[in-house]
Amino acid sequence: MTEESADAPQPAPDAASREDLFAFLDRLNITHKTVEHEAIFTVEQGRALKRQWAGGHSKNLFLKDKKGSLFLAVALGETRVDLVGLGKRIGAKGRLSFGKPALMTETLGVIPGAVTPFTLINKSAAALSSVILDTALLACDPVWFHPLENTASTAIAPSDLKAFVSACGFEAQIIDLEAPLAS
């Protein structure tokens, strides 16, 4: 192991596995399809690969406000998220910024590049103040997310995404993330 990889964030030891996620989806009667692929760390990196799969591909933003409240915003990959407007809409204290990788891993249980709404299955995700789903993403069918690892993508129906979020104890805010003050 190199020094660089030794310092890289590692998934939380008590975090759910891909198998745990799929078993949970099955218990909820959520139909899911998974495609294996090389590790993808950014929306841009996966754009060409994901073009071959119909539906909406996501970008997932781990955000925090000035007072330390944490948020997960799940947007369509092409959405230009208005962070200023989103902060006002959700009542964030001060400006929204991206949470540091170590805090993200501690809260969501995954490494950078693997952020997904499926992380809500982890108990540590209870630290989130809010989960926000983009209206543009929910207009797509299916919607695709990493299954807690960035070496695969899993598709589910948008209605099942909302059911999953609810089953994890969150009430998703449905917001047009490109124009959050207009919705």
RORO-717165 format. One record per residue: x negated, y negated, z of N, C-alpha, C in turn; residue number from 1; residue in one letter. Coordinates in steps of 0.001 Angstrom, whole numbers. Atoms other than C-alpha are relative to their C-alpha. Example, Ala and Ser with C-alpha at 12.3 -4.5 7.8 and 13.67 -1.06 7.14 Angstrom:
BEGIN
      n.x      n.y      n.z     ca.x     ca.y     ca.z      c.x      c.y      c.z    i  aa
     -890     1190        0   -12300     4500     7800     -900    -1200        0    1   A
      820     1190      -60   -13670     1060     7140      770    -1090      730    2   S
This chain:
BEGIN
      n.x      n.y      n.z     ca.x     ca.y     ca.z      c.x      c.y      c.z    i  aa
     -847     1177        0        0        0        0     -893    -1241        0    1   M
      782     1223       58    -1380    -3413     -907      411     -930     1122    2   T
     -361      984    -1025    -1474    -6316     1520     1273     -725     -379    3   E
    -1179      728      461     1095    -8087     -605     1271      801      255    4   E
    -1201     -796     -208     3570    -5185     -476      255      245     1478    5   S
     -188     -172    -1433     2974    -4740     3257      689    -1214      609    6   A
     -624     1218     -511     4061    -8363     3802     1381     -254     -588    7   D
    -1293      208      644     7104    -8109     1511     1118      428      939    8   A
    -1130     -410     -843    10477    -7992     3276      437     1421     -339    9   P
     -487    -1359      159    11765    -4469     3792     1460       40      449   10   Q
    -1383     -109     -460    15404    -3436     4112       39      292     1502   11   P
     -152     -242    -1433    16614    -3414     7698      141     1496      248   12   A
      -28    -1448     -236    16136       53     9235     1404      545      266   13   P
    -1350     -467     -286    19788      243    10331     1000     -381    -1096   14   D
     -866      405     1104    21146    -1036     7008      603     1226     -688   15   A
     -671    -1066      738    23602     1064     5026     -820      364    -1240   16   A
      658     -484     1218    22217     3152     2182      999      -46    -1161   17   S
     -872      -77     1175    23580     3418    -1331     1050     1100      206   18   R
     -933    -1105     -248    25147     6756     -321     1082     -409     1004   19   E
     -983      505     -969    26828     5094     2692     1019     -896     -707   20   D
     -874      905      739    28223     2427      370      989      786     -849   21   L
     -889     -760      878    29608     4933    -2125     1036      786      807   22   F
     -963     -715     -855    31214     6974      669     1067     -957      514   23   A
     -949     1010     -471    32834     3779     2013      961     -383    -1131   24   F
     -857      316     1144    34115     2850    -1459      987     1142     -266   25   L
     -881    -1157      207    35515     6388    -1833     1103       37     1049   26   D
    -1014       21    -1062    37297     6123     1555     1055    -1076     -255   27   R
     -936     1083      330    38873     2887      324      733      260    -1323   28   L
     -578     -333     1308    39916     4629    -2938     -349    -1031    -1061   29   N
      498      952      993    37833     2139    -4924     -802      774    -1042   30   I
      706     -634     1111    36796     3486    -8306    -1257     -800     -290   31   T
     1277      672      262    33150     2708    -9017     -823      798     -989   32   H
      895     -603      995    30650     3371   -11781    -1361     -648      176   33   K
     1355      516     -220    26883     3028   -11346     -907      363    -1165   34   T
      984     -177     1070    24194     2584   -13985    -1379     -271      597   35   V
     1382      158     -464    20514     3087   -13113     -774     -864     -997   36   E
      840      825      868    17956      605   -14478    -1266     -391      757   37   H
     1210      468     -684    14549     -908   -13732      388    -1067     1022   38   E
     -269     1007    -1026    14332    -3227   -10741      208    -1371     -649   39   A
     -331     1336      499    15937    -6611   -11467       33     -924     1217   40   I
       87      919    -1129    15109    -9529    -9191      736    -1311     -219   41   F
     -677     1265      288    16820   -12455   -10966     1072      221    -1065   42   T
    -1044      -56     1027    19895   -13101   -13103     -634      -27    -1383   43   V
      643      138     1314    17675   -14162   -15994     -708     1288     -410   44   E
      730    -1237      284    15566   -11013   -15753      933     1115     -475   45   Q
     -923    -1072      355    18644    -8793   -16078      968     -333    -1117   46   G
     -999      447      980    20569   -10813   -18665       64      894    -1244   47   R
        1     -798     1236    19520    -8828   -21770      517     1419      260   48   A
     -423    -1355     -338    20022    -5454   -20094     1503       58      256   49   L
    -1399      -43     -420    23433    -6303   -18668      977     -382    -1105   50   K
     -880      351     1118    24787    -7646   -21960      721     1209     -571   51   R
     -595    -1204      579    25503    -4062   -22960     1166      553      829   52   Q
    -1081     -492     -852    27963    -3555   -20074     1089    -1061       96   53   W
    -1123      934      -44    31379    -5201   -20358      296     -406     1438   54   A
     -401      478    -1315    32578    -7296   -17451     -817    -1184      449   55   G
      692     1146     -572    31228    -9981   -15166    -1171      431      853   56   G
     1207     -279     -769    27715    -9882   -13808     -230    -1164      949   57   H
       14     1000    -1066    27055   -11727   -10595    -1374     -579      289   58   S
     1157      499     -735    24578   -13956    -8916      532     -249     1393   59   K
     -425       20    -1391    24726   -13898    -5155     -926     -919      777   60   N
      781     1032     -671    23602   -16854    -3075      174       99     1509   61   L
       17       -4    -1467    22639   -16551      589     -334    -1423      425   62   F
      111     1424     -302    23158   -20060     1943      116     -266     1484   63   L
     -153      445    -1389    22862   -21898     5228      170    -1506       16   64   K
     -150     1451     -141    23830   -25313     6444     -967     -506     1066   65   D
      947      643     -919    21961   -27754     8677      103      532     1438   66   K
     -204     -526    -1347    23462   -26229    11850     -275     1496      108   67   K
      343    -1417      -35    22459   -22686    10869     1131      948     -355   68   G
    -1077     -881      448    25833   -21369     9691     -417      631    -1323   69   S
      420     -772     1168    25359   -18703     7029     1188      342     -889   70   L
    -1053     -233      977    27353   -18131     3854     -529      901    -1111   71   F
      322     -775     1190    27407   -15656      979      941     -455    -1099   72   L
     -784      422     1154    28576   -17100    -2346     -271      976    -1146   73   A
       93    -1008     1048    29276   -14552    -5080      580     -618    -1271   74   V
     -402      730     1198    29381   -16203    -8507     -228      822    -1261   75   A
      296     -536     1314    29561   -15222   -12136    -1407     -460     -363   76   L
     1393      313      318    25974   -15135   -13432     -181    -1304     -753   77   G
      104     1218      800    26639   -18020   -15824      501    -1255      715   78   E
     -553     1147     -723    28318   -20265   -13252    -1120     -906      500   79   T
      914     1009     -559    26425   -23461   -12437      617     -446     1320   80   R
     -606      222    -1315    27194   -23530    -8723     -293    -1418      485   81   V
       97     1345     -562    27863   -27011    -7311     -146      140     1517   82   D
      241     -201    -1434    26227   -26634    -3872      481    -1174      845   83   L
     -463     1174     -750    27080   -30193    -2800     1511       85      183   84   V
    -1458     -117      -81    30751   -29756    -3634      429     1187      832   85   G
     -328    -1185     -782    30819   -26253    -2147     -163     -294     1484   86   L
      215      339    -1408    29349   -27533     1108     1137     -828      560   87   G
    -1134      833     -444    32067   -30178     1345     1267      827      111   88   K
    -1228     -804       35    34802   -27705      431       92      958     1182   89   R
      -46    -1001    -1078    33825   -25124     3077     -302     -595     1376   90   I
      240      654    -1288    33073   -27696     5788    -1377      253      568   91   G
     1375     -209     -467    29344   -27027     5961     -493    -1258      713   92   A
      602     1111     -738    27420   -29197     8392    -1287     -393     -706   93   K
     1162      414      780    24983   -31138     6256      -50      762    -1306   94   G
      148     -569     1336    23688   -29934     2957     -272     1505       54   95   R
      278    -1429      122    23674   -26268     1912    -1374      204     -625   96   L
     1281     -370      592    20295   -24704     1202      -70     1523      -27   97   S
      172    -1447       61    19071   -21216      384     -667      479     1280   98   F
      597     -580    -1191    18340   -19073     3417    -1327      654     -328   99   G
     1327     -603      186    14772   -17857     3828      131     1525     -142  100   K
      -82    -1446      237    14070   -14274     2675       64      842     1278  101   P
      -21     -798    -1235    13379   -12977     6206     1368      -73      680  102   A
    -1330      166     -589    16683   -14409     7502     1031      759     -822  103   L
     -916     -723      878    18496   -12978     4483      -76     1503      263  104   M
      166    -1430     -235    17043    -9517     5065      549      382     1377  105   T
     -517     -252    -1350    17853    -9713     8784     1528      -10       18  106   E
    -1453      161      -10    21441   -10794     8071      700      992     -919  107   T
     -689     -824      994    22308    -8804     4958     -562     1411     -118  108   L
      570    -1340       -4    19960    -5831     5346     -641      436    -1297  109   G
      605     -349     1282    18530    -5985     1816    -1170     -928     -300  110   V
     1150      803      403    15389    -7285      164      436    -1081     -990  111   I
     -303      992     1033    15330   -10417    -2022      116      683    -1364  112   P
     -257     -614     1292    16686    -9537    -5445     1071     1074       61  113   G
    -1028    -1034     -152    19186    -7034    -4036     1251     -534      705  114   A
    -1162      585     -677    21708    -9465    -2530     1254      319     -808  115   V
    -1237     -482      590    25246    -8308    -3221     1109     -112     1037  116   T
    -1071      -21     -997    28680    -8531    -1611      103     1350      704  117   P
      -15    -1305     -654    28222    -4828     -850     -771      -10     1319  118   F
      727       84    -1276    25879    -5937     1982      945     -252     1170  119   T
     -966      257    -1078    29014    -6847     3947      296     1268      798  120   L
     -167    -1273     -693    29126    -3152     4893     -895       69     1244  121   I
      941      -22    -1123    26202    -3822     7273      535     -802     1178  122   N
     -467      688    -1213    27049    -4778    10871     -640    -1373      152  123   K
      708     1272     -141    24446    -7544    10762      620    -1112     -845  124   S
     -647     1008      852    26490    -9309     8040     1081     -769      756  125   A
     -989      718     -815    28950   -10308    10778     -493    -1391      368  126   A
      557     1327     -277    26606   -13280    11274      428    -1039    -1036  127   A
     -462      937     1024    28047   -14811     8083     1231     -764      482  128   L
    -1172      816     -317    30469   -17676     8618     1086      165    -1044  129   S
     -971      -50     1082    32111   -17216     5249     -555      746    -1207  130   S
      301     -637     1279    32172   -15211     2035      846     -717    -1046  131   V
     -673      762     1046    33034   -17153    -1114     -112      764    -1304  132   I
      -33     -676     1289    34085   -15510    -4383      386    -1005    -1074  133   L
     -199      907     1123    33933   -17413    -7672     1213      430     -828  134   D
    -1169     -316      822    37212   -17621    -9615     -411      507    -1379  135   T
      459     -443     1321    35252   -17179   -12864     -415     1469       28  136   A
      391    -1403     -121    33820   -13861   -11646     1242      882      108  137   L
    -1206     -806     -212    37229   -12604   -10522      869      100    -1247  138   L
     -731      -65     1267    38578   -13289   -14031     -564     1096     -907  139   A
      640    -1058      783    36267   -10536   -15345      412     1363      538  140   C
     -299    -1358     -425    36975    -6822   -15259     -786      971     -867  141   D
      315      -71    -1417    34988    -5011   -14078     -993    -1088      408  142   P
     1058      863     -531    32590    -6931   -11845    -1134      908      474  143   V
     1191     -824     -234    29023    -5664   -11358     -869     -587     1115  144   W
      876      400    -1099    26769    -5746    -8289    -1038     1097      242  145   F
      972    -1002     -424    23616    -4036    -7069      596      786     1177  146   H
     -509     -820    -1098    24555    -1109    -4789    -1009       84     1164  147   P
      932      151    -1118    22259    -2336    -1964    -1452      216     -413  148   L
     1328     -161      585    19237    -1684    -4229       40     -672    -1362  149   E
      -17      706     1283    18194    -3681    -7284     -449      882    -1180  150   N
      363     -931     1068    17442     -552    -9350     1228      658     -621  151   T
    -1248     -504      569    21073       39   -10277     1031    -1116       76  152   A
    -1136      919      -63    24315    -1834   -10893     1265      829       68  153   S
    -1252     -715     -226    27773     -742    -9776     1166     -895     -380  154   T
    -1182      734      455    31053    -1810   -11379     1220      421      806  155   A
    -1302     -231     -625    34379    -2158    -9580      973    -1029     -572  156   I
    -1017      955      435    37644    -3934   -10357      -43    -1227      912  157   A
       11     1196     -845    37940    -7541    -9109      951      111     1198  158   P
     -920     -185    -1136    40957    -6601    -6963     -636      893     1058  159   S
      693     -875     -945    38828    -3857    -5398    -1110     -743      735  160   D
      995      827     -695    36097    -6403    -4627      665     -720     1164  161   L
     -710      702    -1078    38624    -8415    -2624      389      973     1112  162   K
     -358    -1012    -1001    39814    -5229     -882    -1224      425      806  163   A
     1238     -368     -682    36206    -4293      -58     -393    -1078     1013  164   F
      363     1113     -886    35466    -7732     1415      912        7     1232  165   V
     -962      -45    -1107    38616    -7500     3533     -265     1186      932  166   S
      281    -1199     -805    37783    -3947     4693    -1253     -172      851  167   A
     1217      282     -768    34431    -5296     5898      226    -1073     1058  168   C
     -337      941    -1061    36230    -7800     8141      -80    -1467     -385  169   G
       94     1388      456    35998   -10950     6010     1235     -376     -797  170   F
    -1033      537      869    38661   -13115     4439     -712     -889    -1008  171   E
      737      726     1030    37113   -14236     1182      709    -1299     -357  172   A
     -512     1239      555    37526   -17814       75     -189       99    -1508  173   Q
       54      -55     1456    38352   -17850    -3640     -108    -1443     -491  174   I
      292     1389      379    36807   -21014    -5108     -641      -26    -1383  175   I
      696      257     1260    35818   -22303    -8545    -1354     -602      387  176   D
     1287      446     -497    32127   -22548    -7702     -691    -1038     -896  177   L
      546     1035      859    31376   -24780   -10676      630    -1360      331  178   E
     -714     1231     -365    33947   -27347    -9496      791      244     1294  179   A
     -672     -418    -1237    34702   -26460    -5860      976    -1007      587  180   P
     -909      992     -552    36403   -29734    -4994     1275     -119     -820  181   L
    -1159       79      866    38848   -29383    -7895      957     1177      239  182   A
     -864    -1182     -161    40156   -25928    -6917      705       21     1330  183   S
